[in-house]
Amino acid sequence: MRPTLVVLDPGHGGVDPGAVHEGTQEANITLTFARELAEALERTGRYEVVLTRDSDVFVSLEARITVAHAAQADVFLSLHADALADGEAVGATVYTLAEGAADAAATALAERHDRDDLMGGGVDLTGTDDTVAGVLMDMARVQTRPATDRLARALVGGIRDADLHMHRHPWQQAAFSVLKSPSVPSVLVELGFLSSDADRARLGDRRWRTQMERALIAALDTWVAGEVALQDLRLR
């Protein structure tokens, strides 16, 4: 069986540092984690990895989605570590796309992650008016959604099985633009919250990051096995 192609998307970068708390920048945390996870995935021999960025540079939301489609990705994981001004959010959270958000906190996160409402590529819409294009993209997302939901379920299960701390609502939905690819199963993983002292310490701990990386790989293994059985992985 061919390797599964994973596009890892370290959130933010360059002029956009993301959340900043106690001197820690989200863009640096996500890049460090993405590089380490990429190495761990490739060491298995079961995965090929493409990063949407491999340095502290700005990459637009649309460009991140374009990278996934150009690579003919089987899965897209966007990595983040946000901060909340209000509340006491703690633990990893898995997000899938929804036109609305599960709650006010998810809405706020989505608004900070992306200020523009964009639609990703993957469907040839040349010569198609905006209304028809929107319908075609919605139809493509409907076809992809079951695989995305199975991916989210596997990620939550993998993190829990590794006994790593998760948010009290571990799987949520929000209108993150970076998840709007019509044809690639796409999930956003909040590794933790920089506004939480406990999460910030975990994110800076190499041993914890290794545990989380192993949990994500185990989850991907579970998901890939299921998709192969269902013959849902795209043939290239």
C-alpha positions, 0 to 999 in steps of 0.5 A: 500500500502506498504511503498516506500523504499528510499535509501538516499546517503549522498555524500563523507565522511571519507577520502573524504570530498568532496568540502570544502569552507570557512571551510564547508565540503560537506560530513558534509552538506550532512550527516546532510541533509540526516539524517534530510530527513530520519527522515522526510520521516519516520514520514510520515509513507509512506516511509522506508529509508536506508542510504548508510552511517550514520557517517563520513566514506568513502563508495565506489561508488560501495558499495553505489549502492550495498546498494540500490540493497541489500535493494531492493530500489524503489528509490535512491537519492544521495545528494551533495553540490559541489563547482565550481572554475569557474563561479557563480553556484547557486541553487539546481540542479537535475541530471540524468545519461547520457553517456555525460554531458550537458556542461563543468560544469556538466562534471567537477562535474561528474569527481570530484564526481567519478574518476572511471567508474563503473557499478552497480549490479542488474543483474546477470551477472555470467559467462557473458563476459564484452561485453554481460554484458554491453549490458544487463545493458544498456537494464536494464537502458533503462527500468528504464529510464522513471521512472527516468525521471519522478522522476527528473521532480517531484523533479524539480516541488516540489522544484519550487513549494516550491519557493526554488532557483534552478539553471538556468538549474534545470535538467541536465544530467551527467555521475555520476557513482553513478547513474549507477544502472541498475534497481533502478530509481536514481537521484543526487540532488545538494542541492546547491553550497558551492562556493556560499555565498547564497547557503552556508548560506541556507545549514547551515540554519535549516529552509531552510533545513526543507523547502527543505526536505518538497519539496523533500517529496512532490515531492516523493509523486507525483512520487510514486502516478504516478508510482503506477498508471502506475504500475511501482514500483517493487513488493517485 
